Amino acid sequence: MKIFVCDGGAFGTAMAVILARAGHDVCLLVQIFDQRRKDMFYNIKYGAQKCNYLHLPGVELPKMEFTDNFSAVKGADVVFLGVPSQYVWNAFLKIKGELGKNTETTIVLLTKGLDDYSALPFGIKIRNRLKLGGNHNFAVISGGTPAQALADPYRTFVASVAGENLNVIKKIRRMFLKTNLATVGTTDIIGVSWGGALKNAYAIKYGMLTGLGKSDLAWEYVNKLALPEIKIFLDYAGAKPKTLYSPAVAGDFRLTCMGYIDWESRNVSFGRFLALRPAKETIAKYIAMHTVEGYESAMILRKISREHNLKTPILEEIYSVCTGAPPC
């Protein structure tokens, strides 16, 4: 199967690696934002380097194609979209522009996050746009899958594959049969899309607790109190009840909070930083220098909570520490 992966960050590269190992014809897009990325692109494209040393060091890249533009998407059977949330909509529009009226290509979203303008998960926003053009070949993959660990063939992970087209779900699941990523199919694209953003936001609270020296109680606290708040948002969004305990929500939340061997979530690290009660200016500088998906999600979720009178005291705590505002 011919696969286009956007783009060459840590998770996109890891996904390209496991699919290429499984025998698929993979093309990895490396968007060139600066000189370092430009140098890396030419190094891996022409064989001077065997790994993505900027984003996934130590992982040898199997045989695959590399490109620095979106034109290669035209011949793909499946497109994986895995750029950071702040860039995902722009990347999607470029992909859609290249595909034109082609509604046969399946688009799979890997990114977890909320759109600031619509206050919707990107999975829902992209699904809605595609349906307007008659394309129902869309799915979302979400689960506890840290990039460096996923690229290790001796470690196994589980993720949810959500879509409204059952044939698409079956197609995606077949793609991963020879990989170390096990998949569980579901039609609850709403719950899976919301789950990714929710777990990132609430993982910040876990980091705050561990940063305060309460590591022994942190998971018990968030499991008993934060997970019910996540359910409040899932119920608000119209998710299926069983999705709460799927790999995309409870499973991903646990791994994000507790980490995996040599990996810690950026959101947990941010929570540890917040435990020091830094000044607003220091927090703003941290956010500018680091990718913290949970921060943006928490800001949007808090707005939704206030507008719809949802009872989310833990989210209020996260918001108050992030902004310096008094908790309600």
C-alpha positions in Angstrom: 0.0 0.0 0.0 1.3 3.5 -0.9 1.4 5.8 2.2 2.2 9.5 2.6 3.2 10.6 6.1 3.1 14.3 7.1 5.5 15.0 8.6 9.0 14.3 9.8 8.6 15.1 13.5 9.1 12.5 16.1 5.7 10.8 15.9 5.3 11.1 12.2 8.7 9.6 11.7 7.9 6.7 14.1 4.7 6.0 12.2 6.6 6.0 8.9 9.2 3.6 10.4 6.8 1.0 11.6 4.7 1.0 8.4 7.8 0.8 6.2 9.1 -2.1 8.2 5.7 -3.8 7.6 6.4 -3.7 3.8 4.3 -0.6 2.9 5.6 1.9 0.3 6.1 4.9 2.5 6.9 8.5 1.6 7.8 10.8 4.5 7.3 14.5 4.2 10.0 16.6 5.9 8.8 20.2 6.0 11.7 22.7 5.8 11.3 25.4 8.4 14.9 26.3 9.0 18.4 25.4 8.1 18.7 22.5 10.5 15.6 20.8 9.0 16.9 21.5 5.5 20.3 19.9 6.3 18.6 16.9 7.9 16.3 16.4 4.9 19.2 16.3 2.4 21.2 14.1 4.7 18.6 11.4 5.0 17.3 11.7 1.5 20.8 11.1 0.0 22.0 8.7 2.6 24.5 10.7 4.5 22.4 10.0 7.7 20.4 6.9 8.5 18.2 8.4 11.2 16.1 11.5 11.9 18.7 12.9 14.3 16.7 16.0 15.1 13.5 14.4 16.2 13.9 10.6 16.5 17.7 10.0 17.2 19.0 6.4 17.4 16.2 4.9 15.2 17.5 3.6 11.9 15.2 4.5 9.0 14.1 1.6 6.9 13.8 1.9 3.1 11.4 4.7 2.3 11.1 7.8 0.1 11.6 11.4 1.4 10.1 14.6 0.1 10.0 18.3 1.1 6.7 19.1 -0.6 3.1 18.0 -0.6 2.9 17.0 -4.3 3.7 13.3 -3.5 0.3 13.0 -1.7 -1.5 12.7 -5.0 -0.6 9.0 -5.6 -1.1 7.9 -2.0 -3.7 5.3 -0.9 -3.5 6.5 2.7 -2.3 9.9 4.1 -1.2 10.1 7.8 -1.4 13.6 9.2 0.8 14.0 12.3 2.0 17.6 12.7 1.7 19.5 16.0 -1.8 20.8 16.6 -1.0 24.5 15.9 0.0 23.5 12.3 -2.4 20.7 11.5 -5.2 22.7 9.9 -2.8 24.4 7.4 -1.2 21.1 6.6 -4.6 19.5 6.1 -5.6 22.3 3.7 -2.5 21.7 1.6 -3.2 18.0 1.5 -6.8 18.6 0.5 -5.6 21.0 -2.2 -3.3 18.4 -3.7 -6.0 15.7 -3.6 -8.5 18.0 -5.3 -11.7 16.0 -6.1 -10.1 12.7 -5.2 -12.3 11.2 -2.4 -10.8 7.7 -2.5 -7.6 8.5 -0.6 -8.0 7.8 3.1 -6.8 10.5 5.5 -5.8 9.4 9.0 -5.3 12.0 11.7 -2.6 11.4 14.4 -2.7 14.8 15.9 -4.4 15.4 19.3 -5.7 18.8 20.1 -8.5 21.4 19.9 -9.0 24.1 17.3 -9.0 27.5 19.0 -11.5 29.1 16.6 -14.2 26.4 16.6 -13.4 24.8 20.0 -13.7 21.4 18.3 -11.1 18.6 18.2 -9.3 18.6 14.9 -10.6 15.1 14.2 -14.2 16.5 14.2 -13.3 19.7 12.3 -11.4 17.8 9.6 -14.2 15.1 9.3 -16.8 17.9 8.8 -14.8 19.6 6.1 -14.2 16.3 4.2 -17.8 15.3 4.4 -18.8 18.6 2.7 -16.7 17.4 -0.3 -18.1 13.9 -0.3 -15.1 12.3 1.3 -16.0 9.7 4.0 -12.6 8.0 4.0 -11.3 9.5 7.2 -10.1 8.0 10.5 -8.5 9.1 13.7 -5.8 7.1 15.5 -5.3 7.8 19.2 -3.6 5.9 22.1 -0.7 5.8 24.4 2.1 5.7 21.7 5.3 7.7 22.6 7.3 8.1 19.4 10.7 6.8 20.6 9.1 3.7 22.2 6.8 3.0 19.3 9.7 2.9 16.9 11.2 0.1 19.0 10.1 -3.2 17.4 10.3 -5.1 20.7 7.7 -2.9 22.4 4.0 -3.3 21.8 1.3 -0.6 22.1 -2.5 -0.4 21.6 -4.4 2.5 19.9 -8.0 3.1 18.9 -8.9 3.6 15.2 -12.0 5.6 14.9 -14.1 6.3 11.8 -17.6 6.4 10.5 -16.8 4.3 7.5 -16.4 0.6 8.6 -14.4 -0.2 5.5 -11.9 2.5 6.4 -11.5 1.1 9.9 -10.8 -2.4 8.5 -8.4 -1.0 6.0 -6.4 0.8 8.6 -6.3 -2.1 11.0 -5.0 -4.4 8.2 -2.2 -2.0 7.6 -0.9 -2.5 11.1 -1.2 -6.3 11.3 2.6 -6.7 10.8 3.6 -3.9 13.1 4.0 -3.6 16.9 0.9 -1.3 17.1 -2.2 -3.3 17.9 -5.5 -1.5 17.0 -9.0 -1.5 18.3 -11.7 -0.3 15.9 -14.6 2.0 16.9 -17.1 4.2 15.2 -17.0 6.8 18.0 -14.9 9.4 16.3 -16.3 12.0 18.6 -15.1 10.3 21.8 -11.7 9.4 20.4 -11.1 12.9 19.0 -12.0 14.6 22.3 -10.1 12.1 24.4 -6.7 13.0 23.0 -7.1 16.7 23.9 -8.6 15.9 27.3 -5.9 13.6 28.5 -3.2 16.2 27.5 -4.9 18.9 29.6 -5.5 16.7 32.7 -2.0 15.2 32.6 -0.8 18.7 33.6 -2.4 18.1 37.0 -0.5 14.9 37.4 2.7 16.7 36.7 1.8 19.4 39.2 1.3 16.8 41.9 4.6 15.0 41.2 6.4 18.3 41.2 5.1 19.0 44.7 6.6 15.7 45.8 3.3 13.7 45.9 4.3 11.1 43.3 2.9 8.3 45.5 -0.6 9.8 45.5 -0.6 11.5 42.1 -2.0 8.7 39.9 -4.6 7.7 42.5 -5.8 11.3 42.7 -6.1 11.9 38.9 -7.6 8.4 38.3 -10.3 8.9 40.9 -11.0 12.6 40.3 -9.7 13.7 36.9 -11.0 10.8 34.9 -14.6 11.6 36.0 -14.1 15.2 34.8 -12.9 13.8 31.5 -16.2 11.8 31.3 -18.2 15.1 31.9 -16.6 16.5 28.7 -17.1 13.3 26.8 -20.8 13.2 27.8 -21.1 16.9 26.8 -19.6 16.1 23.4 -21.9 13.1 22.8 -19.3 10.4 23.0 -20.3 6.7 23.6 -19.9 5.7 27.3 -17.5 2.8 26.7 -15.0 5.1 24.9 -13.9 6.5 28.3 -12.1 3.1 29.0 -10.7 2.7 25.5 -7.0 2.9 24.5 -7.7 6.5 23.3 -8.9 7.8 26.6 -8.2 6.0 29.9 -5.3 4.0 28.3 -3.7 7.0 26.8 -4.3 9.1 30.0 -2.6 6.5 32.2 0.5 6.3 29.9 0.7 10.0 29.5 0.7 10.6 33.2 2.9 7.8 34.3 5.3 7.8 31.4 7.0 4.8 29.8 10.5 3.7 30.9 12.7 6.5 29.4 9.9 8.8 28.2 7.9 11.5 30.0 5.0 13.5 28.5 5.6 17.2 27.7 2.4 17.9 29.5 3.6 16.2 32.7 6.9 18.1 32.4 5.0 21.3 32.1 3.0 20.4 35.3 6.2 19.8 37.2 7.3 23.3 36.0 4.1 24.8 37.2 4.5 23.2 40.7 7.3 25.8 41.2 4.6 28.5 40.9 6.5 30.6 38.3 5.5 34.1 37.4 3.1 34.7 34.4 6.0 36.0 32.3 8.0 32.8 33.0 5.1 30.6 32.0 4.6 32.6 28.8 8.3 32.2 28.0 8.1 28.4 28.7 5.1 28.1 26.4 6.8 30.0 23.6 9.9 27.7 23.8 8.1 24.3 24.2 5.3 22.4 22.6 2.7 21.9 25.3 -0.5 20.6 23.7 -2.3 20.4 27.1 -1.9 24.1 27.8 -3.9 25.2 24.8 -6.4 22.4 25.3 -6.9 23.5 28.9 -7.6 27.1 27.9 -10.2 26.0 25.4 -11.8 23.4 27.7 -12.1 25.9 30.5 -14.0 28.3 28.3 -16.3 25.4 27.2 -16.8 24.5 30.9 -17.8 28.0 31.9 -20.1 28.5 28.9 -22.0 25.2 29.5 -21.9 25.2 33.4 -19.9 22.0 33.6 -18.5 21.1 37.1 -14.8 20.8 36.5 -12.9 21.9 39.6 -9.6 20.2 38.6 -9.6 22.0 35.3 -10.2 25.3 37.2 -7.1 24.6 39.3 -5.0 24.0 36.2 -6.3 27.2 34.6 -5.6 29.3 37.7 -2.0 28.1 38.0 -1.4 28.6 34.3 -2.8 32.1 34.3 -2.5 33.4 37.8 -6.3 33.8 38.0 -8.0 32.9 41.3 -9.9 29.5 41.1 -13.7 29.7 41.1 
